Amino acid sequence: MSTYRIKPIQQLNRSAKRKSKILLAIIAALLALGVVFSVMAMVSVFGMILSDQEEATGVDGVGVNIGDIKISKIGEGQIPKEYIPIYKAAGEKYNIPWTLIAAIHRVETHFGQDLNTSSVGAIGHTQFMVKTWVGWSYPGGTRLGDAAISKDVLMNPAMIKKYGGFGVDGDGDGKADPYNVTDAMYSTANYLAANGGASGNYQKAVFAYNHATWVRP
C-alpha cells in the first residue's frame, strides 16, 4: 500500500497562488527589462553616449567622445524637431541627456502618437502611473500605482509637492499635465534624475522608471 498522502486542497491552493505570484513577478521583471533594453537601444540609435563609455561609434560610423551627444542620421529622421528644444531644456534642468528623454518618449508612446491609457493604468506622453505622478503618499489606489484621482489634484503642483510626486509644471502654466508634452518631458527627466540619472547611472534610472509602471518597489 502506498504511503503517499494527498495534500489538502487548501494547501494546494496556497501553493498554486505562491507559484502564480512568483510567475507574475518574473514576467513583470522581464517586461521591465525588455523596456530597459528597448530604451537603451533607442538612445544608441539616437546617439547618446553612456557615462561608462570612453567613446562610441554612431550609426553612421562616426566616433563620438564621452560627454558629447551627437544625434545620428536615424535620430534626425525620427525625432520630431519641435520636441527637441523641450527635451534639451528638460535634460539641462535635471542633468539628463536629452536623447534619453527622447528615447523614452519614443518607446512609451511613439512620440505621443498613442496616448491611450495602458493596461495597468499608465497615462500621458511618457506613461506615468498616477500615484508616481502625484505622489505615493496620496491615499488609496492599487499597488501598481493606479488610483481614482481628480484632475484638480493630479495636475496641481501644490498637491504634487504635498504628496511627493514627480509631476512637473514644465511650461509654467500652473498645471502639471501628463498629457502636456513639456510637462511630461520635465517630469520624466525629474524622475530619471532622482533614480540615478543625475549621477550618470542611466540604466538604473530607466529600470526604475519602467519598474514603477508595473509595481511599486
KOLPA-789778 format. One line per 4 residues: their letters; for each residue x, y, z of N, C-alpha, C. Coordinates in steps of 0.1 Angstrom, whole numbers, always signed. Each point is the difference from the previous one (the first is absolute). Example, Ala and Ser with C-alpha at 12.3 -4.5 7.8 and 13.67 -1.06 7.14 Angstrom:
# residues 2
AS	+132/-57/+78/-9/+12/+0/+9/+12/+0 ~ -4/+11/-7/+9/+11/+0/-8/+11/+8
This chain:
# residues 217
MSTY	+8/-12/+0/-8/+12/+0/+9/+12/+0 ~ -3/+10/-8/+8/+12/-1/-2/+9/+12 ~ +11/+6/+4/-1/+9/+12/-1/+15/-5 ~ -1/+2/-13/-2/+13/-6/-13/+6/+5
RIKP	+1/+12/+5/-12/+7/+5/-4/+12/-9 ~ -12/+1/-3/-5/+11/-8/-1/+13/+9 ~ +6/+10/-5/+0/+13/+7/-14/+6/+1 ~ -3/+6/+11/-13/+6/+1/-2/+10/-11
IQQL	-13/+2/-4/-2/+9/-11/+4/+15/+3 ~ -2/+3/+13/+4/+14/+4/+15/+2/-2 ~ +8/-10/+3/+15/+1/-1/+3/+0/-15 ~ -7/-7/-8/+3/+1/-15/-3/+13/-5
NRSA	-11/+6/+5/-4/+13/-5/+10/+11/+4 ~ +5/-1/+13/+11/+9/+4/+12/-1/-8 ~ +4/-13/-3/+12/-2/-8/-2/+5/-14 ~ -12/-1/-6/-2/+5/-13/+0/+15/-1
KRKS	-5/+6/+11/+0/+15/+1/+14/+5/+1 ~ +8/-7/+8/+14/+4/+1/+7/-1/-13 ~ -2/-11/-7/+7/-2/-13/-5/+11/-10 ~ -13/+3/+1/-6/+10/-9/+6/+14/+3
KILL	+2/+3/+13/+6/+13/+3/+14/+1/-5 ~ +8/-11/+2/+14/-1/-4/+1/+2/-15 ~ -9/-7/-8/+0/+1/-14/-4/+14/-5 ~ -9/+6/+7/-4/+14/-4/+12/+9/+3
AIIA	+7/-2/+11/+11/+9/+3/+11/-2/-11 ~ +3/-12/-4/+10/-3/-10/-4/+7/-13 ~ -13/-2/-4/-5/+6/-12/+2/+15/+0 ~ -4/+6/+11/+1/+15/+2/+14/+4/-1
ALLA	+9/-7/+6/+15/+3/-1/+5/+0/-14 ~ -4/-11/-7/+4/-2/-14/-5/+11/-9 ~ -13/+4/+2/-6/+11/-7/+8/+13/+2 ~ +3/+2/+13/+7/+12/+3/+14/+1/-6
LGVV	+7/-12/+1/+13/-1/-6/-1/+2/-15 ~ -11/-5/-6/-2/+1/-15/-1/+15/-4 ~ -7/+8/+8/+0/+14/-3/+13/+7/+3 ~ +7/-4/+10/+13/+6/+2/+9/-3/-12
FSVM	+0/-12/-5/+8/-3/-12/-4/+8/-12 ~ -14/+2/-1/-5/+7/-11/+4/+15/+0 ~ -1/+6/+12/+4/+14/+2/+15/+2/-2 ~ +8/-9/+5/+15/+1/-1/+4/-2/-15
AMVS	-7/-9/-7/+3/-2/-14/-4/+13/-8 ~ -12/+6/+4/-4/+11/-7/+9/+12/+2 ~ +5/+2/+12/+10/+11/+2/+12/-2/-7 ~ +4/-13/-2/+12/-2/-8/-2/+4/-15
VFGM	-12/-3/-5/-4/+4/-13/+0/+15/-1 ~ -6/+7/+10/-1/+14/+0/+13/+7/+2 ~ +10/-7/+6/+13/+6/+1/+5/+3/+14 ~ -7/-5/+10/+4/+4/+14/+12/-9/+4
ILSD	+10/+7/+7/+12/-7/+5/-2/-3/+15 ~ +1/-13/+4/-1/-4/+14/+12/+5/+8 ~ -2/+2/+13/+10/+6/+8/+12/-9/+1 ~ -1/-13/-1/+11/-10/+2/+7/-3/-13
QEEA	-3/+8/-11/+7/-3/-13/+10/+11/-2 ~ +12/-4/-5/+10/+10/-3/-3/+6/-14 ~ -5/-8/-9/-4/+5/-13/-10/-10/-5 ~ -7/+4/-10/-10/-8/-7/-1/+2/-15
TGVD	-5/-9/-7/-1/+1/-14/-15/+2/-4 ~ -3/+11/-6/-14/+3/-4/-5/-9/-11 ~ -13/+1/-3/-6/-8/-11/+7/+2/-13 ~ +5/+13/-2/+6/+3/-12/+15/-3/+0
GVGV	+5/-6/+11/+14/-4/+1/+9/+10/+5 ~ -5/+11/+5/+9/+11/+4/+2/-1/+15 ~ +12/+0/+5/+3/-1/+14/-4/+13/+8 ~ -4/-2/+12/-4/+12/+8/+6/-1/+14
NIGD	+6/+10/+5/+7/+0/+13/-10/+1/+11 ~ +5/-5/+12/-9/+0/+11/-4/+15/+4 ~ -12/+2/+4/-4/+13/+4/-8/+7/-12 ~ +2/-5/-12/-6/+6/-11/-13/-8/-3
IKIS	-10/+7/-5/-12/-7/-5/-2/+5/-15 ~ +2/-10/-8/-1/+3/-15/-11/-8/-5 ~ -11/+7/-5/-11/-7/-5/+3/-7/-13 ~ -4/-13/-1/+3/-7/-12/-10/+4/-12
KIGE	+4/-5/-12/-9/+3/-11/-14/-6/+2 ~ +0/-12/+6/-13/-6/+3/-8/+8/+10 ~ +7/+5/+10/-7/+8/+10/-5/+13/-7 ~ +7/+6/-9/-4/+12/-7/-13/-3/-7
GQIP	-1/-12/-6/-12/-4/-8/-12/-3/+9 ~ +2/-5/+12/-11/-5/+9/-5/+10/+10 ~ +9/+7/+6/-4/+9/+11/-7/+12/-5 ~ -12/+3/+4/-7/+12/-4/+8/+13/+4
KEYI	+3/+8/-10/+9/+11/+2/-6/+10/+10 ~ -13/+1/+1/-6/+10/+9/+1/-4/+15 ~ +3/-13/+2/+2/-5/+14/+14/+1/+5 ~ +10/+1/-9/+14/+0/+4/+3/+12/+10
PIYK	-5/+12/-3/+3/+11/+11/-6/-4/+13 ~ -11/-7/+1/-6/-4/+12/+8/-10/+7 ~ +5/-11/-8/+8/-10/+6/+13/+7/+6 ~ +6/+9/-8/+13/+6/+4/-2/+8/+13
AAGE	-11/+8/+1/-3/+8/+11/-2/-8/+13 ~ -8/-11/-2/-2/-9/+12/+13/-7/+4 ~ +7/-4/-10/+13/-7/+3/+10/+9/+7 ~ +1/+12/-4/+9/+10/+6/-4/+3/+14
KYNI	-13/+1/+3/-4/+3/+13/+3/-11/+10 ~ -2/-12/-4/+2/-12/+9/+13/-8/-3 ~ +8/+5/-8/+13/-6/-3/-2/-14/-6 ~ -9/-1/-10/-3/-13/-6/+3/+2/-15
PWTL	+7/-9/-7/+2/+2/-15/-14/+0/-7 ~ -1/+10/-8/-13/+2/-7/-5/-11/-8 ~ +10/-7/-6/-3/-12/-8/-6/-11/+8 ~ +3/-1/+12/-6/-10/+9/-15/+3/+2
IAAI	-3/+13/+2/-14/+4/+2/-8/-3/-13 ~ +7/+3/-12/-6/-2/-13/-3/-15/-2 ~ +10/-8/+4/-2/-15/-1/-11/-5/+7 ~ -2/+4/+13/-12/-4/+8/-13/+4/-7
HRVE	+0/+13/-5/-12/+5/-6/-3/-9/-12 ~ +10/-4/-8/-2/-9/-11/-5/-14/+4 ~ +6/-6/+10/-3/-13/+3/-14/-1/+7 ~ -3/+10/+8/-13/+0/+8/-12/+3/-9
THFG	+1/+10/-8/-12/+4/-7/+2/+4/-15 ~ +12/-4/-5/+4/+3/-14/-1/+15/-2 ~ +6/+8/+9/+0/+15/+0/-14/+5/+1 ~ -8/-6/+8/-13/+6/+3/-11/-4/-10
QDLN	+3/-9/-9/-10/-4/-10/-10/-10/+6 ~ +3/-6/+11/-9/-9/+7/-1/+4/+14 ~ -10/+8/+3/-2/+5/+14/-11/-8/+7 ~ -3/-12/-4/-10/-8/+7/+6/-4/+14
TSSV	-9/-1/+10/+4/-5/+13/+4/-15/-2 ~ +11/-4/+7/+5/-13/-2/-9/-10/+8 ~ +3/-13/-2/-8/-10/+7/+1/+0/+15 ~ +11/+6/+5/+2/+1/+15/-4/+14/+5
GAIG	-4/+9/-9/-4/+13/+4/+10/+11/-2 ~ +11/-2/-7/+9/+10/-2/-5/+10/-10 ~ +3/+13/+2/-6/+11/-8/+10/+9/-6 ~ -4/+8/-10/+8/+11/-5/+11/-4/-10
HTQF	+8/+10/-4/+10/-1/-10/+11/-10/+4 ~ +3/-1/+13/+10/-10/+4/-5/-10/+10 ~ -13/-2/+0/-6/-11/+7/+4/-1/+15 ~ -4/+10/+7/+1/+0/+15/-12/-7/+6
MVKT	+3/-7/+11/-11/-4/+8/-5/+12/+8 ~ -13/+2/+2/-5/+12/+6/+6/+3/+14 ~ +3/-11/+8/+6/+3/+13/+14/+3/+0 ~ +7/-4/-11/+14/+4/-2/+0/+15/-3
WVGW	-10/+4/-8/-1/+14/-4/-3/+9/+11 ~ -11/-4/+8/-4/+9/+11/+7/-3/+13 ~ +5/-12/+2/+7/-4/+12/-6/-12/+7 ~ +8/-9/+4/-4/-12/+6/-6/+1/+14
SYPG	+1/+12/+6/-6/+2/+13/-15/+4/-2 ~ -4/+2/-12/-15/+2/-2/-8/-12/+4 ~ -10/+2/+7/-7/-12/+6/-8/-8/-11 ~ +0/-13/+2/-8/-9/-9/+8/-4/-12
GTRL	-8/-7/-9/+7/-4/-12/+4/-15/+1 ~ +6/-5/-11/+5/-13/-1/+15/-1/+2 ~ +5/-12/+3/+14/-2/+2/+8/+4/-13 ~ -7/+0/-11/+7/+4/-13/+1/+15/-1
GDAA	-7/+7/+7/+0/+15/-1/-11/+6/-7 ~ -11/-8/-3/-12/+5/-6/-9/+5/+11 ~ -7/+11/-3/-9/+5/+11/-10/+10/-7 ~ -12/+1/+6/-9/+10/-5/+3/+13/+6
ISKD	+7/+8/-8/+4/+14/+5/-5/+10/-10 ~ -7/+10/+6/-6/+10/-9/+12/+9/-6 ~ -3/+6/-12/+9/+8/-6/+5/+12/+8 ~ -10/+5/+8/+3/+11/+9/+12/-3/+10
VLMN	+0/-13/+4/+11/-4/+9/+12/-5/-8 ~ -2/-8/-10/+11/-6/-8/+9/+11/-7 ~ -6/+10/-5/+8/+10/-7/+3/+13/+8 ~ -2/-1/+13/+2/+11/+9/+14/+0/+6
PAMI	+9/+9/-4/+14/-1/+5/+1/+0/+15 ~ -9/+7/+7/+0/+0/+15/-4/-14/+5 ~ -9/-6/-6/-4/-14/+5/+12/-10/-3 ~ +6/+2/-12/+11/-9/-3/+12/+2/+10
KKYG	+2/+13/+4/+10/+2/+10/-4/-6/+13 ~ -12/+1/+4/-5/-5/+12/+2/-15/+1 ~ -4/-7/-11/+1/-15/+0/+13/-6/-5 ~ +9/+9/-4/+14/-5/-4/+1/-6/-13
GFGV	-8/+5/-10/+0/-6/-13/+10/+6/-9 ~ +1/-5/-13/+10/+4/-9/-5/+9/-11 ~ -13/+3/+0/-6/+8/-10/+5/+14/+1 ~ +3/+6/-12/+6/+14/-1/-8/+9/-9
DGDG	-2/+12/+4/-5/+10/-9/+11/+6/-8 ~ +3/-6/-11/+11/+3/-8/-1/+13/-8 ~ -13/+3/-4/-2/+12/-8/-5/+12/+8 ~ -1/-1/+13/-3/+11/+9/-15/+5/-1
DGKA	-9/-9/-4/-14/+5/-2/-8/-3/+13 ~ +6/-5/+10/-7/-2/+13/-5/-14/+1 ~ +2/-9/-10/-5/-14/+0/+12/-9/-3 ~ +0/-12/+6/+9/-10/-3/-8/-11/-7
DPYN	+0/+1/-13/-9/-9/-8/+7/-11/-8 ~ -2/-13/+4/+7/-10/-7/-3/-1/-15 ~ -10/+6/-5/-4/+0/-14/+6/+13/-7 ~ +7/+8/+8/+7/+12/-6/+14/-5/-2
VTDA	+5/+1/-13/+13/-5/-3/+11/+6/+8 ~ +0/+13/+3/+10/+7/+8/+0/-5/+14 ~ -12/-1/+6/-1/-4/+14/+5/-15/+1 ~ -4/-8/-10/+4/-14/+0/+15/-2/-1
MYST	+7/+8/-8/+14/-2/-2/+8/+5/+12 ~ -5/+11/+6/+6/+4/+12/-2/-10/+12 ~ -11/-5/+0/-3/-10/+11/+8/-13/-2 ~ +2/-4/-13/+8/-12/-3/+14/+3/+4
ANYL	+6/+12/-3/+13/+3/+4/+2/+1/+15 ~ -11/+5/+6/+0/+1/+15/+1/-14/+6 ~ -8/-9/-5/+0/-14/+6/+14/-7/-3 ~ +5/+1/-12/+12/-6/-4/+12/+5/+9
AANG	+0/+13/+2/+10/+6/+8/+0/-5/+15 ~ -12/-1/+5/-1/-4/+14/+3/-15/+2 ~ +1/-8/-11/+2/-14/+1/+13/-5/-6 ~ +10/+9/+0/+13/-4/-4/+5/+8/-13
GASG	-9/+6/-7/+4/+6/-12/+9/+13/+2 ~ -3/+7/+10/+8/+12/+3/+15/-3/+2 ~ +3/-12/+5/+14/-4/+2/+5/-8/-11 ~ -8/-2/-11/+5/-7/-12/-3/-14/-1
NYQK	-8/-6/+10/-4/-14/+0/-13/-1/-8 ~ +1/+0/-13/-12/+1/-8/-8/-13/-1 ~ +7/-11/+0/-7/-13/+0/-8/-2/+13 ~ +5/+4/+11/-7/-1/+13/-12/+9/-1
AVFA	+2/+12/-5/-11/+10/-1/-11/-5/-9 ~ +3/-6/-11/-10/-5/-10/-7/-12/+6 ~ +7/-8/+7/-7/-12/+7/-9/+5/+10 ~ +4/+10/+8/-9/+5/+11/-12/+7/-6
YNHA	+2/+7/-11/-11/+6/-7/-10/-10/-5 ~ +4/-10/-7/-9/-10/-5/-6/-9/+11 ~ +9/-3/+9/-5/-9/+11/-11/+6/+8 ~ +0/+13/+1/-11/+7/+6/-13/-1/-7
TWVR	+1/-3/-13/-12/-2/-8/-7/-13/+3 ~ +8/-9/+5/-6/-14/+3/-4/-2/+15 ~ +9/+4/+8/-2/-3/+14/+9/+9/+9 ~ -6/+6/+10/+8/+8/+9/+11/-8/+7
P	+13/+4/+0/+10/-7/+6/-2/-2/+15
